Amino acid sequence: MRLLERNGWILERIQGSHHIFIKDGKAVRISVPVHGNRPLKIGLQSHLIKLAELPKE
């Protein structure tokens, strides 16, 4: 979530355990599940990075 915020994504709302991010000029919304301190699975993490158009570094 910090990576999204550093790249211009804004937390629009929290719905249950999901944080919904938006960015001006983008039609997509990104939903990040937050379940305690459990990390995101690699596949979901890769998908979110691709949606946000972030470098894979």
PQR file with spaces between the fields and no chain letter, atoms N, CA, C, O and H, PARSE charges and radii, in Angstrom:
ATOM       1  N    MET     1       0.826   -1.189    0.000 -0.4000 1.5000
ATOM       2  CA   MET     1       0.000    0.000    0.000 -0.0000 2.0000
ATOM       3  C    MET     1       0.871    1.254    0.000  0.5500 1.7000
ATOM       4  O    MET     1       0.534    2.253   -0.636 -0.5500 1.4000
ATOM       5  N    ARG     2       1.993    1.194    0.718 -0.4000 1.5000
ATOM       6  CA   ARG     2       2.897    2.347    0.723 -0.0000 2.0000
ATOM       7  C    ARG     2       3.468    2.597   -0.663  0.5500 1.7000
ATOM       8  O    ARG     2       3.656    3.746   -1.064 -0.5500 1.4000
ATOM       9  H    ARG     2       2.267    0.382    1.234  0.4000 1.0000
ATOM      10  N    LEU     3       3.742    1.533   -1.388 -0.4000 1.5000
ATOM      11  CA   LEU     3       4.273    1.656   -2.745 -0.0000 2.0000
ATOM      12  C    LEU     3       3.259    2.351   -3.651  0.5500 1.7000
ATOM      13  O    LEU     3       3.633    3.199   -4.460 -0.5500 1.4000
ATOM      14  H    LEU     3       3.589    0.600   -1.062  0.4000 1.0000
ATOM      15  N    LEU     4       1.994    2.002   -3.522 -0.4000 1.5000
ATOM      16  CA   LEU     4       0.949    2.662   -4.315 -0.0000 2.0000
ATOM      17  C    LEU     4       0.870    4.146   -3.975  0.5500 1.7000
ATOM      18  O    LEU     4       0.815    4.995   -4.865 -0.5500 1.4000
ATOM      19  H    LEU     4       1.691    1.312   -2.865  0.4000 1.0000
ATOM      20  N    GLU     5       0.863    4.448   -2.683 -0.4000 1.5000
ATOM      21  CA   GLU     5       0.752    5.848   -2.256 -0.0000 2.0000
ATOM      22  C    GLU     5       1.949    6.675   -2.711  0.5500 1.7000
ATOM      23  O    GLU     5       1.796    7.846   -3.057 -0.5500 1.4000
ATOM      24  H    GLU     5       0.908    3.759   -1.960  0.4000 1.0000
ATOM      25  N    ARG     6       3.140    6.078   -2.715 -0.4000 1.5000
ATOM      26  CA   ARG     6       4.336    6.798   -3.178 -0.0000 2.0000
ATOM      27  C    ARG     6       4.287    7.089   -4.673  0.5500 1.7000
ATOM      28  O    ARG     6       4.977    7.986   -5.158 -0.5500 1.4000
ATOM      29  H    ARG     6       3.265    5.126   -2.434  0.4000 1.0000
ATOM      30  N    ASN     7       3.470    6.327   -5.404 -0.4000 1.5000
ATOM      31  CA   ASN     7       3.366    6.501   -6.848 -0.0000 2.0000
ATOM      32  C    ASN     7       2.081    7.200   -7.268  0.5500 1.7000
ATOM      33  O    ASN     7       1.639    7.050   -8.407 -0.5500 1.4000
ATOM      34  H    ASN     7       2.911    5.598   -5.009  0.4000 1.0000
ATOM      35  N    GLY     8       1.477    7.965   -6.360 -0.4000 1.5000
ATOM      36  CA   GLY     8       0.356    8.817   -6.722 -0.0000 2.0000
ATOM      37  C    GLY     8      -1.033    8.228   -6.536  0.5500 1.7000
ATOM      38  O    GLY     8      -2.025    8.895   -6.831 -0.5500 1.4000
ATOM      39  H    GLY     8       1.836    8.087   -5.435  0.4000 1.0000
ATOM      40  N    TRP     9      -1.127    6.993   -6.054 -0.4000 1.5000
ATOM      41  CA   TRP     9      -2.439    6.390   -5.815 -0.0000 2.0000
ATOM      42  C    TRP     9      -2.979    6.899   -4.488  0.5500 1.7000
ATOM      43  O    TRP     9      -2.224    7.073   -3.531 -0.5500 1.4000
ATOM      44  H    TRP     9      -0.322    6.451   -5.815  0.4000 1.0000
ATOM      45  N    ILE    10      -4.283    7.139   -4.428 -0.4000 1.5000
ATOM      46  CA   ILE    10      -4.925    7.722   -3.253 -0.0000 2.0000
ATOM      47  C    ILE    10      -5.924    6.730   -2.687  0.5500 1.7000
ATOM      48  O    ILE    10      -6.702    6.129   -3.428 -0.5500 1.4000
ATOM      49  H    ILE    10      -4.896    6.998   -5.205  0.4000 1.0000
ATOM      50  N    LEU    11      -5.900    6.559   -1.374 -0.4000 1.5000
ATOM      51  CA   LEU    11      -6.863    5.687   -0.706 -0.0000 2.0000
ATOM      52  C    LEU    11      -8.230    6.344   -0.784  0.5500 1.7000
ATOM      53  O    LEU    11      -8.467    7.375   -0.153 -0.5500 1.4000
ATOM      54  H    LEU    11      -5.268    7.046   -0.772  0.4000 1.0000
ATOM      55  N    GLU    12      -9.134    5.746   -1.562 -0.4000 1.5000
ATOM      56  CA   GLU    12     -10.473    6.305   -1.742 -0.0000 2.0000
ATOM      57  C    GLU    12     -11.380    5.918   -0.583  0.5500 1.7000
ATOM      58  O    GLU    12     -12.082    6.755   -0.016 -0.5500 1.4000
ATOM      59  H    GLU    12      -8.941    4.909   -2.074  0.4000 1.0000
ATOM      60  N    ARG    13     -11.351    4.622   -0.240 -0.4000 1.5000
ATOM      61  CA   ARG    13     -12.212    4.163    0.848 -0.0000 2.0000
ATOM      62  C    ARG    13     -11.712    2.811    1.341  0.5500 1.7000
ATOM      63  O    ARG    13     -10.890    2.153    0.703 -0.5500 1.4000
ATOM      64  H    ARG    13     -10.781    3.942   -0.701  0.4000 1.0000
ATOM      65  N    ILE    14     -12.234    2.423    2.490 -0.4000 1.5000
ATOM      66  CA   ILE    14     -11.971    1.088    3.035 -0.0000 2.0000
ATOM      67  C    ILE    14     -13.316    0.397    3.118  0.5500 1.7000
ATOM      68  O    ILE    14     -14.255    0.904    3.732 -0.5500 1.4000
ATOM      69  H    ILE    14     -12.902    2.957    3.008  0.4000 1.0000
ATOM      70  N    GLN    15     -13.397   -0.760    2.497 -0.4000 1.5000
ATOM      71  CA   GLN    15     -14.651   -1.509    2.494 -0.0000 2.0000
ATOM      72  C    GLN    15     -14.354   -2.890    3.064  0.5500 1.7000
ATOM      73  O    GLN    15     -13.790   -3.751    2.388 -0.5500 1.4000
ATOM      74  H    GLN    15     -12.634   -1.172    1.998  0.4000 1.0000
ATOM      75  N    GLY    16     -14.741   -3.080    4.307 -0.4000 1.5000
ATOM      76  CA   GLY    16     -14.417   -4.333    4.983 -0.0000 2.0000
ATOM      77  C    GLY    16     -12.920   -4.427    5.197  0.5500 1.7000
ATOM      78  O    GLY    16     -12.320   -3.549    5.819 -0.5500 1.4000
ATOM      79  H    GLY    16     -15.199   -2.380    4.856  0.4000 1.0000
ATOM      80  N    SER    17     -12.309   -5.497    4.680 -0.4000 1.5000
ATOM      81  CA   SER    17     -10.867   -5.664    4.840 -0.0000 2.0000
ATOM      82  C    SER    17     -10.112   -5.301    3.563  0.5500 1.7000
ATOM      83  O    SER    17      -8.956   -5.689    3.396 -0.5500 1.4000
ATOM      84  H    SER    17     -12.797   -6.210    4.175  0.4000 1.0000
ATOM      85  N    HIS    18     -10.756   -4.561    2.663 -0.4000 1.5000
ATOM      86  CA   HIS    18     -10.117   -4.176    1.408 -0.0000 2.0000
ATOM      87  C    HIS    18      -9.950   -2.658    1.338  0.5500 1.7000
ATOM      88  O    HIS    18     -10.876   -1.902    1.629 -0.5500 1.4000
ATOM      89  H    HIS    18     -11.695   -4.246    2.798  0.4000 1.0000
ATOM      90  N    HIS    19      -8.759   -2.235    0.948 -0.4000 1.5000
ATOM      91  CA   HIS    19      -8.471   -0.817    0.762 -0.0000 2.0000
ATOM      92  C    HIS    19      -8.545   -0.538   -0.731  0.5500 1.7000
ATOM      93  O    HIS    19      -7.859   -1.185   -1.522 -0.5500 1.4000
ATOM      94  H    HIS    19      -8.007   -2.849    0.711  0.4000 1.0000
ATOM      95  N    ILE    20      -9.370    0.417   -1.117 -0.4000 1.5000
ATOM      96  CA   ILE    20      -9.612    0.741   -2.514 -0.0000 2.0000
ATOM      97  C    ILE    20      -8.820    2.002   -2.869  0.5500 1.7000
ATOM      98  O    ILE    20      -8.998    3.049   -2.246 -0.5500 1.4000
ATOM      99  H    ILE    20      -9.928    0.943   -0.474  0.4000 1.0000
ATOM     100  N    PHE    21      -7.942    1.893   -3.874 -0.4000 1.5000
ATOM     101  CA   PHE    21      -7.099    3.002   -4.304 -0.0000 2.0000
ATOM     102  C    PHE    21      -7.519    3.470   -5.691  0.5500 1.7000
ATOM     103  O    PHE    21      -7.913    2.668   -6.538 -0.5500 1.4000
ATOM     104  H    PHE    21      -7.797    1.043   -4.379  0.4000 1.0000
ATOM     105  N    ILE    22      -7.427    4.796   -5.913 -0.4000 1.5000
ATOM     106  CA   ILE    22      -7.705    5.395   -7.215 -0.0000 2.0000
ATOM     107  C    ILE    22      -6.555    6.321   -7.578  0.5500 1.7000
ATOM     108  O    ILE    22      -5.750    6.700   -6.727 -0.5500 1.4000
ATOM     109  H    ILE    22      -7.106    5.447   -5.225  0.4000 1.0000
ATOM     110  N    LYS    23      -6.489    6.682   -8.871 -0.4000 1.5000
ATOM     111  CA   LYS    23      -5.472    7.630   -9.326 -0.0000 2.0000
ATOM     112  C    LYS    23      -6.084    8.458  -10.443  0.5500 1.7000
ATOM     113  O    LYS    23      -6.756    7.927  -11.327 -0.5500 1.4000
ATOM     114  H    LYS    23      -7.143    6.374   -9.562  0.4000 1.0000
ATOM     115  N    ASP    24      -5.846    9.768  -10.396 -0.4000 1.5000
ATOM     116  CA   ASP    24      -6.346   10.649  -11.446 -0.0000 2.0000
ATOM     117  C    ASP    24      -5.827   10.201  -12.804  0.5500 1.7000
ATOM     118  O    ASP    24      -4.650    9.876  -12.956 -0.5500 1.4000
ATOM     119  H    ASP    24      -5.301   10.199   -9.678  0.4000 1.0000
ATOM     120  N    GLY    25      -6.716   10.188  -13.785 -0.4000 1.5000
ATOM     121  CA   GLY    25      -6.329    9.819  -15.138 -0.0000 2.0000
ATOM     122  C    GLY    25      -6.362    8.324  -15.399  0.5500 1.7000
ATOM     123  O    GLY    25      -6.100    7.898  -16.524 -0.5500 1.4000
ATOM     124  H    GLY    25      -7.673   10.452  -13.662  0.4000 1.0000
ATOM     125  N    LYS    26      -6.671    7.528  -14.411 -0.4000 1.5000
ATOM     126  CA   LYS    26      -6.740    6.073  -14.572 -0.0000 2.0000
ATOM     127  C    LYS    26      -8.183    5.608  -14.392  0.5500 1.7000
ATOM     128  O    LYS    26      -8.884    6.067  -13.491 -0.5500 1.4000
ATOM     129  H    LYS    26      -6.884    7.874  -13.497  0.4000 1.0000
ATOM     130  N    ALA    27      -8.616    4.698  -15.251 -0.4000 1.5000
ATOM     131  CA   ALA    27      -9.979    4.172  -15.160 -0.0000 2.0000
ATOM     132  C    ALA    27     -10.074    3.013  -14.171  0.5500 1.7000
ATOM     133  O    ALA    27     -11.168    2.627  -13.762 -0.5500 1.4000
ATOM     134  H    ALA    27      -8.047    4.325  -15.983  0.4000 1.0000
ATOM     135  N    VAL    28      -8.931    2.466  -13.793 -0.4000 1.5000
ATOM     136  CA   VAL    28      -8.919    1.285  -12.928 -0.0000 2.0000
ATOM     137  C    VAL    28      -8.880    1.679  -11.457  0.5500 1.7000
ATOM     138  O    VAL    28      -8.288    2.692  -11.085 -0.5500 1.4000
ATOM     139  H    VAL    28      -8.041    2.779  -14.126  0.4000 1.0000
ATOM     140  N    ARG    29      -9.516    0.865  -10.634 -0.4000 1.5000
ATOM     141  CA   ARG    29      -9.422    0.983   -9.176 -0.0000 2.0000
ATOM     142  C    ARG    29      -8.681   -0.251   -8.692  0.5500 1.7000
ATOM     143  O    ARG    29      -8.863   -1.345   -9.226 -0.5500 1.4000
ATOM     144  H    ARG    29      -9.997    0.042  -10.937  0.4000 1.0000
ATOM     145  N    ILE    30      -7.860   -0.072   -7.696 -0.4000 1.5000
ATOM     146  CA   ILE    30      -7.084   -1.194   -7.166 -0.0000 2.0000
ATOM     147  C    ILE    30      -7.570   -1.517   -5.759  0.5500 1.7000
ATOM     148  O    ILE    30      -7.615   -0.653   -4.883 -0.5500 1.4000
ATOM     149  H    ILE    30      -7.712    0.817   -7.262  0.4000 1.0000
ATOM     150  N    SER    31      -7.930   -2.778   -5.567 -0.4000 1.5000
ATOM     151  CA   SER    31      -8.422   -3.247   -4.281 -0.0000 2.0000
ATOM     152  C    SER    31      -7.353   -4.122   -3.633  0.5500 1.7000
ATOM     153  O    SER    31      -6.984   -5.167   -4.169 -0.5500 1.4000
ATOM     154  H    SER    31      -7.893   -3.479   -6.279  0.4000 1.0000
ATOM     155  N    VAL    32      -6.860   -3.685   -2.475 -0.4000 1.5000
ATOM     156  CA   VAL    32      -5.803   -4.414   -1.770 -0.0000 2.0000
ATOM     157  C    VAL    32      -6.394   -5.038   -0.510  0.5500 1.7000
ATOM     158  O    VAL    32      -6.852   -4.318    0.377 -0.5500 1.4000
ATOM     159  H    VAL    32      -7.159   -2.837   -2.040  0.4000 1.0000
ATOM     160  N    PRO    33      -6.389   -6.383   -0.417 -0.5600 1.5000
ATOM     161  CA   PRO    33      -6.901   -7.019    0.795  0.2800 2.0000
ATOM     162  C    PRO    33      -5.915   -6.848    1.952  0.5500 1.7000
ATOM     163  O    PRO    33      -4.709   -7.027    1.784 -0.5500 1.4000
ATOM     164  N    VAL    34      -6.436   -6.505    3.112 -0.4000 1.5000
ATOM     165  CA   VAL    34      -5.601   -6.338    4.300 -0.0000 2.0000
ATOM     166  C    VAL    34      -6.131   -7.279    5.369  0.5500 1.7000
ATOM     167  O    VAL    34      -7.204   -7.064    5.932 -0.5500 1.4000
ATOM     168  H    VAL    34      -7.416   -6.360    3.248  0.4000 1.0000
ATOM     169  N    HIS    35      -5.357   -8.326    5.639 -0.4000 1.5000
ATOM     170  CA   HIS    35      -5.766   -9.329    6.623 -0.0000 2.0000
ATOM     171  C    HIS    35      -4.682   -9.443    7.684  0.5500 1.7000
ATOM     172  O    HIS    35      -3.847  -10.346    7.646 -0.5500 1.4000
ATOM     173  H    HIS    35      -4.485   -8.500    5.182  0.4000 1.0000
ATOM     174  N    GLY    36      -4.711   -8.524    8.616 -0.4000 1.5000
ATOM     175  CA   GLY    36      -3.712   -8.514    9.678 -0.0000 2.0000
ATOM     176  C    GLY    36      -2.333   -8.225    9.121  0.5500 1.7000
ATOM     177  O    GLY    36      -2.161   -7.332    8.292 -0.5500 1.4000
ATOM     178  H    GLY    36      -5.389   -7.790    8.646  0.4000 1.0000
ATOM     179  N    ASN    37      -1.357   -8.979    9.577 -0.4000 1.5000
ATOM     180  CA   ASN    37       0.021   -8.779    9.122 -0.0000 2.0000
ATOM     181  C    ASN    37       0.422   -9.782    8.050  0.5500 1.7000
ATOM     182  O    ASN    37       1.605   -9.898    7.729 -0.5500 1.4000
ATOM     183  H    ASN    37      -1.496   -9.705   10.251  0.4000 1.0000
ATOM     184  N    ARG    38      -0.539  -10.508    7.492 -0.4000 1.5000
ATOM     185  CA   ARG    38      -0.210  -11.507    6.473 -0.0000 2.0000
ATOM     186  C    ARG    38       0.175  -10.817    5.173  0.5500 1.7000
ATOM     187  O    ARG    38      -0.528   -9.914    4.719 -0.5500 1.4000
ATOM     188  H    ARG    38      -1.500  -10.415    7.753  0.4000 1.0000
ATOM     189  N    PRO    39       1.283  -11.233    4.569 -0.5600 1.5000
ATOM     190  CA   PRO    39       1.712  -10.624    3.300  0.2800 2.0000
ATOM     191  C    PRO    39       0.824  -11.083    2.146  0.5500 1.7000
ATOM     192  O    PRO    39       0.157  -12.114    2.227 -0.5500 1.4000
ATOM     193  N    LEU    40       0.830  -10.300    1.075 -0.4000 1.5000
ATOM     194  CA   LEU    40       0.087  -10.677   -0.124 -0.0000 2.0000
ATOM     195  C    LEU    40       0.793  -11.845   -0.799  0.5500 1.7000
ATOM     196  O    LEU    40       2.018  -11.961   -0.744 -0.5500 1.4000
ATOM     197  H    LEU    40       1.372   -9.463    1.009  0.4000 1.0000
ATOM     198  N    LYS    41       0.007  -12.710   -1.438 -0.4000 1.5000
ATOM     199  CA   LYS    41       0.608  -13.800   -2.191 -0.0000 2.0000
ATOM     200  C    LYS    41       1.273  -13.229   -3.436  0.5500 1.7000
ATOM     201  O    LYS    41       0.888  -12.167   -3.927 -0.5500 1.4000
ATOM     202  H    LYS    41      -0.988  -12.616   -1.483  0.4000 1.0000
ATOM     203  N    ILE    42       2.263  -13.932   -3.934 -0.4000 1.5000
ATOM     204  CA   ILE    42       3.089  -13.443   -5.046 -0.0000 2.0000
ATOM     205  C    ILE    42       2.244  -13.151   -6.286  0.5500 1.7000
ATOM     206  O    ILE    42       2.451  -12.127   -6.937 -0.5500 1.4000
ATOM     207  H    ILE    42       2.576  -14.794   -3.536  0.4000 1.0000
ATOM     208  N    GLY    43       1.299  -14.026   -6.626 -0.4000 1.5000
ATOM     209  CA   GLY    43       0.474  -13.826   -7.815 -0.0000 2.0000
ATOM     210  C    GLY    43      -0.370  -12.571   -7.722  0.5500 1.7000
ATOM     211  O    GLY    43      -0.459  -11.809   -8.684 -0.5500 1.4000
ATOM     212  H    GLY    43       1.131  -14.858   -6.097  0.4000 1.0000
ATOM     213  N    LEU    44      -0.995  -12.348   -6.569 -0.4000 1.5000
ATOM     214  CA   LEU    44      -1.815  -11.153   -6.366 -0.0000 2.0000
ATOM     215  C    LEU    44      -0.941   -9.906   -6.374  0.5500 1.7000
ATOM     216  O    LEU    44      -1.314   -8.880   -6.944 -0.5500 1.4000
ATOM     217  H    LEU    44      -0.923  -12.967   -5.787  0.4000 1.0000
ATOM     218  N    GLN    45       0.204   -9.998   -5.749 -0.4000 1.5000
ATOM     219  CA   GLN    45       1.122   -8.864   -5.717 -0.0000 2.0000
ATOM     220  C    GLN    45       1.550   -8.482   -7.137  0.5500 1.7000
ATOM     221  O    GLN    45       1.580   -7.300   -7.478 -0.5500 1.4000
ATOM     222  H    GLN    45       0.507  -10.831   -5.286  0.4000 1.0000
ATOM     223  N    SER    46       1.877   -9.467   -7.955 -0.4000 1.5000
ATOM     224  CA   SER    46       2.270   -9.202   -9.345 -0.0000 2.0000
ATOM     225  C    SER    46       1.124   -8.590  -10.132  0.5500 1.7000
ATOM     226  O    SER    46       1.340   -7.685  -10.938 -0.5500 1.4000
ATOM     227  H    SER    46       1.853  -10.428   -7.677  0.4000 1.0000
ATOM     228  N    HIS    47      -0.088   -9.072   -9.908 -0.4000 1.5000
ATOM     229  CA   HIS    47      -1.263   -8.543  -10.609 -0.0000 2.0000
ATOM     230  C    HIS    47      -1.504   -7.073  -10.241  0.5500 1.7000
ATOM     231  O    HIS    47      -1.781   -6.252  -11.116 -0.5500 1.4000
ATOM     232  H    HIS    47      -0.263   -9.807   -9.253  0.4000 1.0000
ATOM     233  N    LEU    48      -1.399   -6.747   -8.969 -0.4000 1.5000
ATOM     234  CA   LEU    48      -1.613   -5.370   -8.524 -0.0000 2.0000
ATOM     235  C    LEU    48      -0.541   -4.435   -9.079  0.5500 1.7000
ATOM     236  O    LEU    48      -0.836   -3.301   -9.456 -0.5500 1.4000
ATOM     237  H    LEU    48      -1.174   -7.414   -8.259  0.4000 1.0000
ATOM     238  N    ILE    49       0.697   -4.909   -9.127 -0.4000 1.5000
ATOM     239  CA   ILE    49       1.786   -4.098   -9.694 -0.0000 2.0000
ATOM     240  C    ILE    49       1.534   -3.837  -11.173  0.5500 1.7000
ATOM     241  O    ILE    49       1.785   -2.737  -11.665 -0.5500 1.4000
ATOM     242  H    ILE    49       0.937   -5.830   -8.821  0.4000 1.0000
ATOM     243  N    LYS    50       1.038   -4.845  -11.879 -0.4000 1.5000
ATOM     244  CA   LYS    50       0.732   -4.695  -13.300 -0.0000 2.0000
ATOM     245  C    LYS    50      -0.413   -3.708  -13.503  0.5500 1.7000
ATOM     246  O    LYS    50      -0.342   -2.856  -14.389 -0.5500 1.4000
ATOM     247  H    LYS    50       0.834   -5.739  -11.479  0.4000 1.0000
ATOM     248  N    LEU    51      -1.473   -3.811  -12.689 -0.4000 1.5000
ATOM     249  CA   LEU    51      -2.596   -2.879  -12.792 -0.0000 2.0000
ATOM     250  C    LEU    51      -2.173   -1.434  -12.531  0.5500 1.7000
ATOM     251  O    LEU    51      -2.636   -0.509  -13.198 -0.5500 1.4000
ATOM     252  H    LEU    51      -1.530   -4.503  -11.969  0.4000 1.0000
ATOM     253  N    ALA    52      -1.287   -1.258  -11.552 -0.4000 1.5000
ATOM     254  CA   ALA    52      -0.837    0.091  -11.179 -0.0000 2.0000
ATOM     255  C    ALA    52       0.225    0.619  -12.121  0.5500 1.7000
ATOM     256  O    ALA    52       0.640    1.772  -12.007 -0.5500 1.4000
ATOM     257  H    ALA    52      -0.911   -2.009  -11.010  0.4000 1.0000
ATOM     258  N    GLU    53       0.672   -0.219  -13.057 -0.4000 1.5000
ATOM     259  CA   GLU    53       1.723    0.149  -14.007 -0.0000 2.0000
ATOM     260  C    GLU    53       2.989    0.613  -13.294  0.5500 1.7000
ATOM     261  O    GLU    53       3.577    1.638  -13.639 -0.5500 1.4000
ATOM     262  H    GLU    53       0.335   -1.155  -13.150  0.4000 1.0000
ATOM     263  N    LEU    54       3.388   -0.156  -12.303 -0.4000 1.5000
ATOM     264  CA   LEU    54       4.614    0.120  -11.542 -0.0000 2.0000
ATOM     265  C    LEU    54       5.745   -0.747  -12.069  0.5500 1.7000
ATOM     266  O    LEU    54       5.491   -1.822  -12.611 -0.5500 1.4000
ATOM     267  H    LEU    54       2.910   -0.989  -12.023  0.4000 1.0000
ATOM     268  N    PRO    55       6.982   -0.306  -11.921 -0.5600 1.5000
ATOM     269  CA   PRO    55       8.103   -1.169  -12.312  0.2800 2.0000
ATOM     270  C    PRO    55       8.167   -2.384  -11.390  0.5500 1.7000
ATOM     271  O    PRO    55       7.810   -2.289  -10.216 -0.5500 1.4000
ATOM     272  N    LYS    56       8.616   -3.513  -11.907 -0.4000 1.5000
ATOM     273  CA   LYS    56       8.631   -4.758  -11.118 -0.0000 2.0000
ATOM     274  C    LYS    56       9.748   -4.820  -10.096  0.5500 1.7000
ATOM     275  O    LYS    56       9.910   -5.846   -9.436 -0.5500 1.4000
ATOM     276  H    LYS    56       8.906   -3.590  -12.861  0.4000 1.0000
ATOM     277  N    GLU    57      10.504   -3.783   -9.946 -0.4000 1.5000
ATOM     278  CA   GLU    57      11.610   -3.760   -8.981 -0.0000 2.0000
ATOM     279  C    GLU    57      11.049   -3.869   -7.641  0.5500 1.7000
ATOM     280  O    GLU    57      11.792   -3.872   -6.660 -0.5500 1.4000
ATOM     281  H    GLU    57      10.372   -2.949  -10.482  0.4000 1.0000
